[in-house]
Amino acid sequence: MNKFIIFILAFFAINGFFSLISFLFPTMPIDKILPIQLWINALLLFMLILPGTVATFLYSMVDE
């Protein structure tokens, strides 16, 4: 549940920041801002979907 709260807060904060940029710098072209915003949204989506730990069997191999 904590992962979902972090995702929602980060999503609104980052997209709010990018919408604020358009008000602060109205002459900045959208093709400079949009790719960065979309990549960050994709990373947030991956954070939500992908598991937090992978290859836990490696720890047991090191102990042997």
HTML snippet that shows the backbone in 3Dmol.js (N, CA, C, O; Angstrom):
<script src="https://3Dmol.org/build/3Dmol-min.js"></script>
<div id="view" style="width:600px;height:400px;position:relative"></div>
<script>
const pdb = `
ATOM      1  N   MET A   1       0.822  -1.199   0.000  1.00  0.00           N
ATOM      2  CA  MET A   1       0.000   0.000   0.000  1.00  0.00           C
ATOM      3  C   MET A   1       0.862   1.257   0.000  1.00  0.00           C
ATOM      4  O   MET A   1       0.490   2.280  -0.575  1.00  0.00           O
ATOM      5  N   ASN A   2       2.006   1.167   0.645  1.00  0.00           N
ATOM      6  CA  ASN A   2       2.890   2.312   0.715  1.00  0.00           C
ATOM      7  C   ASN A   2       3.431   2.684  -0.666  1.00  0.00           C
ATOM      8  O   ASN A   2       3.662   3.860  -0.947  1.00  0.00           O
ATOM      9  N   LYS A   3       3.633   1.683  -1.527  1.00  0.00           N
ATOM     10  CA  LYS A   3       4.124   1.918  -2.874  1.00  0.00           C
ATOM     11  C   LYS A   3       3.117   2.740  -3.688  1.00  0.00           C
ATOM     12  O   LYS A   3       3.510   3.597  -4.480  1.00  0.00           O
ATOM     13  N   PHE A   4       1.835   2.481  -3.494  1.00  0.00           N
ATOM     14  CA  PHE A   4       0.805   3.216  -4.215  1.00  0.00           C
ATOM     15  C   PHE A   4       0.723   4.670  -3.765  1.00  0.00           C
ATOM     16  O   PHE A   4       0.510   5.563  -4.585  1.00  0.00           O
ATOM     17  N   ILE A   5       0.888   4.906  -2.498  1.00  0.00           N
ATOM     18  CA  ILE A   5       0.844   6.281  -1.990  1.00  0.00           C
ATOM     19  C   ILE A   5       2.023   7.080  -2.526  1.00  0.00           C
ATOM     20  O   ILE A   5       1.869   8.232  -2.929  1.00  0.00           O
ATOM     21  N   ILE A   6       3.208   6.459  -2.528  1.00  0.00           N
ATOM     22  CA  ILE A   6       4.384   7.137  -3.076  1.00  0.00           C
ATOM     23  C   ILE A   6       4.194   7.419  -4.558  1.00  0.00           C
ATOM     24  O   ILE A   6       4.563   8.490  -5.039  1.00  0.00           O
ATOM     25  N   PHE A   7       3.617   6.460  -5.287  1.00  0.00           N
ATOM     26  CA  PHE A   7       3.369   6.661  -6.716  1.00  0.00           C
ATOM     27  C   PHE A   7       2.417   7.826  -6.957  1.00  0.00           C
ATOM     28  O   PHE A   7       2.683   8.677  -7.805  1.00  0.00           O
ATOM     29  N   ILE A   8       1.322   7.871  -6.226  1.00  0.00           N
ATOM     30  CA  ILE A   8       0.327   8.929  -6.424  1.00  0.00           C
ATOM     31  C   ILE A   8       0.906  10.293  -6.070  1.00  0.00           C
ATOM     32  O   ILE A   8       0.708  11.261  -6.805  1.00  0.00           O
ATOM     33  N   LEU A   9       1.619  10.379  -4.950  1.00  0.00           N
ATOM     34  CA  LEU A   9       2.216  11.654  -4.554  1.00  0.00           C
ATOM     35  C   LEU A   9       3.277  12.115  -5.553  1.00  0.00           C
ATOM     36  O   LEU A   9       3.322  13.291  -5.914  1.00  0.00           O
ATOM     37  N   ALA A  10       4.125  11.198  -5.996  1.00  0.00           N
ATOM     38  CA  ALA A  10       5.160  11.557  -6.970  1.00  0.00           C
ATOM     39  C   ALA A  10       4.537  11.932  -8.310  1.00  0.00           C
ATOM     40  O   ALA A  10       5.011  12.854  -8.973  1.00  0.00           O
ATOM     41  N   PHE A  11       3.492  11.236  -8.711  1.00  0.00           N
ATOM     42  CA  PHE A  11       2.834  11.535  -9.982  1.00  0.00           C
ATOM     43  C   PHE A  11       2.265  12.953  -9.981  1.00  0.00           C
ATOM     44  O   PHE A  11       2.478  13.715 -10.924  1.00  0.00           O
ATOM     45  N   PHE A  12       1.543  13.297  -8.923  1.00  0.00           N
ATOM     46  CA  PHE A  12       0.962  14.636  -8.866  1.00  0.00           C
ATOM     47  C   PHE A  12       2.022  15.714  -8.687  1.00  0.00           C
ATOM     48  O   PHE A  12       1.891  16.803  -9.246  1.00  0.00           O
ATOM     49  N   ALA A  13       3.056  15.434  -7.929  1.00  0.00           N
ATOM     50  CA  ALA A  13       4.108  16.432  -7.715  1.00  0.00           C
ATOM     51  C   ALA A  13       4.883  16.701  -9.001  1.00  0.00           C
ATOM     52  O   ALA A  13       5.136  17.857  -9.342  1.00  0.00           O
ATOM     53  N   ILE A  14       5.256  15.655  -9.708  1.00  0.00           N
ATOM     54  CA  ILE A  14       6.059  15.834 -10.917  1.00  0.00           C
ATOM     55  C   ILE A  14       5.235  16.447 -12.040  1.00  0.00           C
ATOM     56  O   ILE A  14       5.704  17.353 -12.729  1.00  0.00           O
ATOM     57  N   ASN A  15       4.021  15.965 -12.228  1.00  0.00           N
ATOM     58  CA  ASN A  15       3.188  16.546 -13.280  1.00  0.00           C
ATOM     59  C   ASN A  15       2.752  17.966 -12.928  1.00  0.00           C
ATOM     60  O   ASN A  15       2.575  18.801 -13.816  1.00  0.00           O
ATOM     61  N   GLY A  16       2.578  18.241 -11.642  1.00  0.00           N
ATOM     62  CA  GLY A  16       2.291  19.612 -11.221  1.00  0.00           C
ATOM     63  C   GLY A  16       3.465  20.532 -11.489  1.00  0.00           C
ATOM     64  O   GLY A  16       3.286  21.678 -11.903  1.00  0.00           O
ATOM     65  N   PHE A  17       4.672  20.023 -11.249  1.00  0.00           N
ATOM     66  CA  PHE A  17       5.868  20.813 -11.534  1.00  0.00           C
ATOM     67  C   PHE A  17       5.976  21.123 -13.025  1.00  0.00           C
ATOM     68  O   PHE A  17       6.284  22.254 -13.402  1.00  0.00           O
ATOM     69  N   PHE A  18       5.727  20.133 -13.868  1.00  0.00           N
ATOM     70  CA  PHE A  18       5.825  20.364 -15.307  1.00  0.00           C
ATOM     71  C   PHE A  18       4.712  21.283 -15.816  1.00  0.00           C
ATOM     72  O   PHE A  18       4.924  22.029 -16.772  1.00  0.00           O
ATOM     73  N   SER A  19       3.548  21.241 -15.202  1.00  0.00           N
ATOM     74  CA  SER A  19       2.509  22.183 -15.612  1.00  0.00           C
ATOM     75  C   SER A  19       2.841  23.594 -15.126  1.00  0.00           C
ATOM     76  O   SER A  19       2.451  24.578 -15.754  1.00  0.00           O
ATOM     77  N   LEU A  20       3.554  23.688 -14.021  1.00  0.00           N
ATOM     78  CA  LEU A  20       3.995  24.993 -13.532  1.00  0.00           C
ATOM     79  C   LEU A  20       5.061  25.594 -14.443  1.00  0.00           C
ATOM     80  O   LEU A  20       5.125  26.813 -14.596  1.00  0.00           O
ATOM     81  N   ILE A  21       5.887  24.764 -15.041  1.00  0.00           N
ATOM     82  CA  ILE A  21       6.914  25.247 -15.970  1.00  0.00           C
ATOM     83  C   ILE A  21       6.274  25.969 -17.150  1.00  0.00           C
ATOM     84  O   ILE A  21       6.800  26.978 -17.621  1.00  0.00           O
ATOM     85  N   SER A  22       5.145  25.460 -17.627  1.00  0.00           N
ATOM     86  CA  SER A  22       4.496  26.103 -18.772  1.00  0.00           C
ATOM     87  C   SER A  22       3.963  27.496 -18.418  1.00  0.00           C
ATOM     88  O   SER A  22       3.862  28.358 -19.292  1.00  0.00           O
ATOM     89  N   PHE A  23       3.625  27.721 -17.154  1.00  0.00           N
ATOM     90  CA  PHE A  23       3.198  29.058 -16.742  1.00  0.00           C
ATOM     91  C   PHE A  23       4.387  29.982 -16.492  1.00  0.00           C
ATOM     92  O   PHE A  23       4.312  31.181 -16.759  1.00  0.00           O
ATOM     93  N   LEU A  24       5.481  29.426 -15.981  1.00  0.00           N
ATOM     94  CA  LEU A  24       6.649  30.254 -15.690  1.00  0.00           C
ATOM     95  C   LEU A  24       7.420  30.632 -16.951  1.00  0.00           C
ATOM     96  O   LEU A  24       7.944  31.741 -17.058  1.00  0.00           O
ATOM     97  N   PHE A  25       7.486  29.711 -17.896  1.00  0.00           N
ATOM     98  CA  PHE A  25       8.216  29.935 -19.144  1.00  0.00           C
ATOM     99  C   PHE A  25       7.292  29.654 -20.321  1.00  0.00           C
ATOM    100  O   PHE A  25       7.382  28.587 -20.929  1.00  0.00           O
ATOM    101  N   PRO A  26       6.405  30.589 -20.655  1.00  0.00           N
ATOM    102  CA  PRO A  26       5.416  30.309 -21.718  1.00  0.00           C
ATOM    103  C   PRO A  26       6.016  30.201 -23.116  1.00  0.00           C
ATOM    104  O   PRO A  26       5.380  29.645 -24.011  1.00  0.00           O
ATOM    105  N   THR A  27       7.214  30.713 -23.322  1.00  0.00           N
ATOM    106  CA  THR A  27       7.800  30.646 -24.665  1.00  0.00           C
ATOM    107  C   THR A  27       8.608  29.365 -24.889  1.00  0.00           C
ATOM    108  O   THR A  27       9.069  29.117 -26.003  1.00  0.00           O
ATOM    109  N   MET A  28       8.783  28.559 -23.856  1.00  0.00           N
ATOM    110  CA  MET A  28       9.524  27.309 -24.013  1.00  0.00           C
ATOM    111  C   MET A  28       8.683  26.319 -24.830  1.00  0.00           C
ATOM    112  O   MET A  28       7.521  26.076 -24.506  1.00  0.00           O
ATOM    113  N   PRO A  29       9.265  25.758 -25.875  1.00  0.00           N
ATOM    114  CA  PRO A  29       8.492  24.828 -26.711  1.00  0.00           C
ATOM    115  C   PRO A  29       8.163  23.532 -25.977  1.00  0.00           C
ATOM    116  O   PRO A  29       8.930  23.061 -25.137  1.00  0.00           O
ATOM    117  N   ILE A  30       7.015  22.976 -26.312  1.00  0.00           N
ATOM    118  CA  ILE A  30       6.535  21.765 -25.650  1.00  0.00           C
ATOM    119  C   ILE A  30       7.413  20.561 -25.974  1.00  0.00           C
ATOM    120  O   ILE A  30       7.476  19.617 -25.187  1.00  0.00           O
ATOM    121  N   ASP A  31       8.091  20.580 -27.122  1.00  0.00           N
ATOM    122  CA  ASP A  31       8.922  19.431 -27.480  1.00  0.00           C
ATOM    123  C   ASP A  31      10.199  19.349 -26.648  1.00  0.00           C
ATOM    124  O   ASP A  31      10.918  18.353 -26.730  1.00  0.00           O
ATOM    125  N   LYS A  32      10.491  20.357 -25.862  1.00  0.00           N
ATOM    126  CA  LYS A  32      11.615  20.303 -24.930  1.00  0.00           C
ATOM    127  C   LYS A  32      11.193  19.745 -23.579  1.00  0.00           C
ATOM    128  O   LYS A  32      12.012  19.139 -22.887  1.00  0.00           O
ATOM    129  N   ILE A  33       9.951  19.930 -23.191  1.00  0.00           N
ATOM    130  CA  ILE A  33       9.464  19.546 -21.869  1.00  0.00           C
ATOM    131  C   ILE A  33       8.801  18.174 -21.876  1.00  0.00           C
ATOM    132  O   ILE A  33       9.031  17.368 -20.975  1.00  0.00           O
ATOM    133  N   LEU A  34       7.994  17.909 -22.869  1.00  0.00           N
ATOM    134  CA  LEU A  34       7.166  16.705 -22.887  1.00  0.00           C
ATOM    135  C   LEU A  34       7.945  15.394 -22.835  1.00  0.00           C
ATOM    136  O   LEU A  34       7.532  14.491 -22.107  1.00  0.00           O
ATOM    137  N   PRO A  35       9.057  15.240 -23.572  1.00  0.00           N
ATOM    138  CA  PRO A  35       9.775  13.951 -23.466  1.00  0.00           C
ATOM    139  C   PRO A  35      10.288  13.662 -22.055  1.00  0.00           C
ATOM    140  O   PRO A  35      10.250  12.516 -21.606  1.00  0.00           O
ATOM    141  N   ILE A  36      10.760  14.678 -21.364  1.00  0.00           N
ATOM    142  CA  ILE A  36      11.247  14.482 -20.001  1.00  0.00           C
ATOM    143  C   ILE A  36      10.097  14.083 -19.086  1.00  0.00           C
ATOM    144  O   ILE A  36      10.238  13.180 -18.261  1.00  0.00           O
ATOM    145  N   GLN A  37       8.968  14.752 -19.233  1.00  0.00           N
ATOM    146  CA  GLN A  37       7.802  14.433 -18.410  1.00  0.00           C
ATOM    147  C   GLN A  37       7.314  13.012 -18.681  1.00  0.00           C
ATOM    148  O   GLN A  37       6.969  12.289 -17.746  1.00  0.00           O
ATOM    149  N   LEU A  38       7.284  12.611 -19.927  1.00  0.00           N
ATOM    150  CA  LEU A  38       6.825  11.270 -20.260  1.00  0.00           C
ATOM    151  C   LEU A  38       7.792  10.190 -19.761  1.00  0.00           C
ATOM    152  O   LEU A  38       7.349   9.129 -19.321  1.00  0.00           O
ATOM    153  N   TRP A  39       9.101  10.443 -19.821  1.00  0.00           N
ATOM    154  CA  TRP A  39      10.062   9.467 -19.304  1.00  0.00           C
ATOM    155  C   TRP A  39       9.927   9.308 -17.799  1.00  0.00           C
ATOM    156  O   TRP A  39       9.992   8.192 -17.283  1.00  0.00           O
ATOM    157  N   ILE A  40       9.741  10.410 -17.094  1.00  0.00           N
ATOM    158  CA  ILE A  40       9.580  10.319 -15.638  1.00  0.00           C
ATOM    159  C   ILE A  40       8.289   9.586 -15.297  1.00  0.00           C
ATOM    160  O   ILE A  40       8.263   8.796 -14.353  1.00  0.00           O
ATOM    161  N   ASN A  41       7.224   9.833 -16.044  1.00  0.00           N
ATOM    162  CA  ASN A  41       5.976   9.098 -15.817  1.00  0.00           C
ATOM    163  C   ASN A  41       6.150   7.611 -16.109  1.00  0.00           C
ATOM    164  O   ASN A  41       5.574   6.775 -15.412  1.00  0.00           O
ATOM    165  N   ALA A  42       6.936   7.270 -17.129  1.00  0.00           N
ATOM    166  CA  ALA A  42       7.197   5.862 -17.427  1.00  0.00           C
ATOM    167  C   ALA A  42       7.994   5.209 -16.296  1.00  0.00           C
ATOM    168  O   ALA A  42       7.720   4.066 -15.932  1.00  0.00           O
ATOM    169  N   LEU A  43       8.973   5.920 -15.737  1.00  0.00           N
ATOM    170  CA  LEU A  43       9.732   5.379 -14.611  1.00  0.00           C
ATOM    171  C   LEU A  43       8.849   5.166 -13.394  1.00  0.00           C
ATOM    172  O   LEU A  43       9.002   4.177 -12.676  1.00  0.00           O
ATOM    173  N   LEU A  44       7.927   6.088 -13.159  1.00  0.00           N
ATOM    174  CA  LEU A  44       6.987   5.920 -12.051  1.00  0.00           C
ATOM    175  C   LEU A  44       6.088   4.706 -12.271  1.00  0.00           C
ATOM    176  O   LEU A  44       5.791   3.966 -11.333  1.00  0.00           O
ATOM    177  N   LEU A  45       5.667   4.512 -13.492  1.00  0.00           N
ATOM    178  CA  LEU A  45       4.834   3.359 -13.808  1.00  0.00           C
ATOM    179  C   LEU A  45       5.607   2.053 -13.623  1.00  0.00           C
ATOM    180  O   LEU A  45       5.062   1.074 -13.113  1.00  0.00           O
ATOM    181  N   PHE A  46       6.875   2.039 -14.036  1.00  0.00           N
ATOM    182  CA  PHE A  46       7.706   0.857 -13.813  1.00  0.00           C
ATOM    183  C   PHE A  46       7.904   0.603 -12.333  1.00  0.00           C
ATOM    184  O   PHE A  46       7.920  -0.549 -11.899  1.00  0.00           O
ATOM    185  N   MET A  47       8.056   1.674 -11.542  1.00  0.00           N
ATOM    186  CA  MET A  47       8.195   1.514 -10.102  1.00  0.00           C
ATOM    187  C   MET A  47       6.959   0.847  -9.519  1.00  0.00           C
ATOM    188  O   MET A  47       7.059   0.053  -8.584  1.00  0.00           O
ATOM    189  N   LEU A  48       5.812   1.165 -10.062  1.00  0.00           N
ATOM    190  CA  LEU A  48       4.565   0.609  -9.563  1.00  0.00           C
ATOM    191  C   LEU A  48       4.393  -0.853  -9.976  1.00  0.00           C
ATOM    192  O   LEU A  48       3.911  -1.665  -9.187  1.00  0.00           O
ATOM    193  N   ILE A  49       4.780  -1.190 -11.195  1.00  0.00           N
ATOM    194  CA  ILE A  49       4.516  -2.518 -11.744  1.00  0.00           C
ATOM    195  C   ILE A  49       5.595  -3.531 -11.372  1.00  0.00           C
ATOM    196  O   ILE A  49       5.276  -4.648 -10.962  1.00  0.00           O
ATOM    197  N   LEU A  50       6.859  -3.161 -11.507  1.00  0.00           N
ATOM    198  CA  LEU A  50       7.942  -4.122 -11.325  1.00  0.00           C
ATOM    199  C   LEU A  50       8.166  -4.437  -9.851  1.00  0.00           C
ATOM    200  O   LEU A  50       7.928  -3.589  -8.990  1.00  0.00           O
ATOM    201  N   PRO A  51       8.625  -5.656  -9.556  1.00  0.00           N
ATOM    202  CA  PRO A  51       8.862  -6.018  -8.151  1.00  0.00           C
ATOM    203  C   PRO A  51      10.059  -5.273  -7.576  1.00  0.00           C
ATOM    204  O   PRO A  51      10.952  -4.833  -8.300  1.00  0.00           O
ATOM    205  N   GLY A  52      10.051  -5.145  -6.264  1.00  0.00           N
ATOM    206  CA  GLY A  52      11.131  -4.425  -5.598  1.00  0.00           C
ATOM    207  C   GLY A  52      12.407  -5.227  -5.476  1.00  0.00           C
ATOM    208  O   GLY A  52      13.496  -4.655  -5.455  1.00  0.00           O
ATOM    209  N   THR A  53      12.294  -6.536  -5.395  1.00  0.00           N
ATOM    210  CA  THR A  53      13.477  -7.390  -5.282  1.00  0.00           C
ATOM    211  C   THR A  53      13.455  -8.423  -6.395  1.00  0.00           C
ATOM    212  O   THR A  53      12.402  -8.954  -6.749  1.00  0.00           O
ATOM    213  N   VAL A  54      14.612  -8.696  -6.931  1.00  0.00           N
ATOM    214  CA  VAL A  54      14.747  -9.724  -7.965  1.00  0.00           C
ATOM    215  C   VAL A  54      15.961 -10.579  -7.637  1.00  0.00           C
ATOM    216  O   VAL A  54      16.875 -10.135  -6.942  1.00  0.00           O
ATOM    217  N   ALA A  55      15.965 -11.783  -8.132  1.00  0.00           N
ATOM    218  CA  ALA A  55      17.082 -12.728  -7.996  1.00  0.00           C
ATOM    219  C   ALA A  55      17.477 -12.918  -6.541  1.00  0.00           C
ATOM    220  O   ALA A  55      18.649 -12.788  -6.188  1.00  0.00           O
ATOM    221  N   THR A  56      16.505 -13.224  -5.702  1.00  0.00           N
ATOM    222  CA  THR A  56      16.814 -13.451  -4.288  1.00  0.00           C
ATOM    223  C   THR A  56      17.625 -14.726  -4.077  1.00  0.00           C
ATOM    224  O   THR A  56      18.227 -14.906  -3.018  1.00  0.00           O
ATOM    225  N   PHE A  57      17.648 -15.610  -5.072  1.00  0.00           N
ATOM    226  CA  PHE A  57      18.442 -16.840  -4.948  1.00  0.00           C
ATOM    227  C   PHE A  57      19.940 -16.545  -4.946  1.00  0.00           C
ATOM    228  O   PHE A  57      20.727 -17.384  -4.506  1.00  0.00           O
ATOM    229  N   LEU A  58      20.346 -15.382  -5.424  1.00  0.00           N
ATOM    230  CA  LEU A  58      21.766 -15.058  -5.437  1.00  0.00           C
ATOM    231  C   LEU A  58      22.326 -14.933  -4.018  1.00  0.00           C
ATOM    232  O   LEU A  58      23.484 -15.268  -3.773  1.00  0.00           O
ATOM    233  N   TYR A  59      21.508 -14.453  -3.095  1.00  0.00           N
ATOM    234  CA  TYR A  59      21.960 -14.334  -1.702  1.00  0.00           C
ATOM    235  C   TYR A  59      22.250 -15.704  -1.104  1.00  0.00           C
ATOM    236  O   TYR A  59      23.197 -15.859  -0.333  1.00  0.00           O
ATOM    237  N   SER A  60      21.438 -16.699  -1.455  1.00  0.00           N
ATOM    238  CA  SER A  60      21.679 -18.032  -0.910  1.00  0.00           C
ATOM    239  C   SER A  60      22.903 -18.675  -1.556  1.00  0.00           C
ATOM    240  O   SER A  60      23.543 -19.523  -0.934  1.00  0.00           O
ATOM    241  N   MET A  61      23.243 -18.297  -2.782  1.00  0.00           N
ATOM    242  CA  MET A  61      24.426 -18.838  -3.432  1.00  0.00           C
ATOM    243  C   MET A  61      25.711 -18.281  -2.825  1.00  0.00           C
ATOM    244  O   MET A  61      26.734 -18.965  -2.790  1.00  0.00           O
ATOM    245  N   VAL A  62      25.657 -17.054  -2.354  1.00  0.00           N
ATOM    246  CA  VAL A  62      26.838 -16.422  -1.763  1.00  0.00           C
ATOM    247  C   VAL A  62      27.122 -17.041  -0.398  1.00  0.00           C
ATOM    248  O   VAL A  62      28.287 -17.184  -0.026  1.00  0.00           O
ATOM    249  N   ASP A  63      26.096 -17.410   0.351  1.00  0.00           N
ATOM    250  CA  ASP A  63      26.273 -17.971   1.682  1.00  0.00           C
ATOM    251  C   ASP A  63      26.886 -19.368   1.663  1.00  0.00           C
ATOM    252  O   ASP A  63      27.456 -19.801   2.665  1.00  0.00           O
ATOM    253  N   GLU A  64      26.784 -20.062   0.570  1.00  0.00           N
ATOM    254  CA  GLU A  64      27.287 -21.446   0.504  1.00  0.00           C
ATOM    255  C   GLU A  64      28.774 -21.506   0.403  1.00  0.00           C
ATOM    256  O   GLU A  64      29.345 -22.595   0.339  1.00  0.00           O
TER     257      GLU A  64
END
`;
const viewer = $3Dmol.createViewer("view");
viewer.addModel(pdb, "pdb");
viewer.setStyle({}, {cartoon: {color: "spectrum"}});
viewer.zoomTo();
viewer.render();
</script>
